[in-house]
Amino acid sequence: MTFADFVAACFWPLAVLFAVLLNKVRDPVLSRSIGLAAVLCGLSYLILWVTYGRSSMFAIIDWYLFLLVLGFELIWWGLRQWHLFSSIPKTKLKAGAAVIGGIALAFSMGTILVQDFFLRPVVLEGKVHSVRGTGRRHTDYVANIAGRTVKVTAPVYERLKFLPVVRVEVGRGSDYVYQIEYLAN
């Protein structure tokens, strides 16, 4: 496990811990200190995610989970605004757009996560072809294996440059390689 994997795996437990602490602590001084620690932890994770986000499967899964939670938050906010300001048409329009956008975001991210973790993975076996990076700012690494284009993390991308024969398990929703076995070169 690399450092990027470790930090990404610790993100959600720390987020839940800070949320519980901020909800339960009643002392204002301690609450500010916990809030500052939560903000610093979140900012450090954001910097590490921008720097090493494509090198860790945990970080990629964290991104999907974050967007799922953001979708549920948009739904909650939109329904709350709709209920509180039901007579103002402009606010109703914003609230309706937030609910529709939240439903779309939560549905798409939820579908990806369910397909990746609750359905059997796609198993591909064959020679690796056309290993390349796509995009300008945030490089996604892809490779063609057995006639199918799949996404890989940066460490796997570096190993696949030698075009070996591999057996991989690919998530059905995200098309990321979760397990890889090198058969021959």
N, C-alpha and C positions, 0 to 999 in steps of 0.2 A: 504494500500500500504506500503510495507516494504521499508527500505532504499535502498536495492539492486534493487528493482523495480523502485524507483525514479531515481537513478543514471543511470540505463539502459535506462529509458524513456527519459532522458535528453541528451543522447549521440549524436544522430543524429542531433537534432537541434543545439547543440553546434558545431558539426563538420561542419555543413553548415555555421554557423555564422563565425567561424574562417576562413573557406575557402573564404567567401566573403570579410572579413576584410583584409586578406592577399593579395587578388587580387586587392582591391581598394586603400589601403593605399600606398602612394608614399614616405613617410618620412622613411628613412632607420632605424633610431633609434626606432621609433614606430613600424615599421615592425618587427624588431628583438624582441621587447617586446611581441608583439602579437604572434609571432612564438614560443617564450619560453613558454608563457601561453598555447598555443595549445599543445605543446609537454608535458608539465606537466599535463594538463588535460587528454591527451591520455594515458600517463603512469599510472596515478592514476586509470583511467577506466580499463586499462589492469590488474592492480593488483587486483582491485575489481572483475573483471570478473573471474580471475583465482581462487580467494577465494570464491566468491558467485555465480558463473556463473550458476550452476545447481539448484539454489534456486529461480530463477526468469524467468518467461516466457518471459518478455521483453528482458532479456539478451540472451535467446536462439534465439528469433526472430532477435535480433541485430546481432548474429553470422551468421545467414542465409543471412541477408542483406549485411553484410560485405563481405561474400564470393561472393555474386552476384556482388557487386561493384568491387571486385578484378578481377572477370572474365571479366567484361567490360574493366577494366584497362589493363588487359593482351591483350585483342583484340586490343585496341587502340595502345598500345606500339608496338605490333607485326606488325600492319599495318604501323605504322610510321617508324619502322626500315626497313621494306621491301621496302618502298618508298625511304628512304634516302640512303640506301646502297644496291642498287639493283644489283650491279655487283659482290659483295663478296659472294661466295657460303656459307661460314660458317655462316655469319650473316643472310643470307636468311633462312638457316635451323633453326636457333634459333628463328627467327621471325615467321616462319611457325609453329613451335612447340608452341610458345606463343599464336598464334591466335587459333590453334586447342584446346589447353588446356583451353584458356579463353572461347571459345564457349562451351566446355563441362561443365565447371564450372558454367557459367552463365545460361546455359540451365537447368542443374540439380537443382540449387538453385532457379531459377525462377519458375520451375515446382512445387517445394515444396511450395513456397510462394503463387502461384496462387491457388493450390489445397487447401491450408489451409484457405485462406481468401476470395476466390471468389466462391468456391463450398460449398454445404451444408455439415456440419460436420456429421460424423458417430455417431449415438446415440446408446450407449450400456447401458443395464440395467441388473444388476445381482449381484451376490456375488463375492467379490474379493478373488482371490486365488493366491498363489505363489508370494508374494511381495518380491522382491529381488533387489540387486544391481549387475550390470554387469561391467566388466572392472576392471583394476588394478589401473591405474593412475587417469583417469577421470571417476568417477563412474556415470553410467547412471542408473537411477532407473526405473524399469519396474514392471508391475503387470498384472495378467491375470484377465480380467473382461469379463464375458459372453463368455468365450472361445477364446478371442482375447488378444494378448499381446500388451499392450500400454505403452508408456513412460510417466513418471510423474516427476514433480519437487520435490526437497527435502522436502518442507513443506507438500505437498500432500502425499509423501511417508511415512512420519512419522504418518500421520493420517490414512493411509490405512493399517498400520501394525495390526490394530485391526480387520481386515477382515470384514468390514461392507457390507451391501447391498447398492449399489450406482446406480445412473444414471449419465452417463458422456457423454460429447460431445468431440469427438476426431477429430483433424485435419486430413484430408485425406492424406496430403503429408508427414507430419513429424511424425504422429502417437502420438503426444503429447496430453495430456488431457488439454483442454482449459476451460471447465466448469465442475464442479462436484456438485452433489446434493446427500446428504446422505438420504437414504430412511428408513432404519432400521438397527438394529445391531443384 
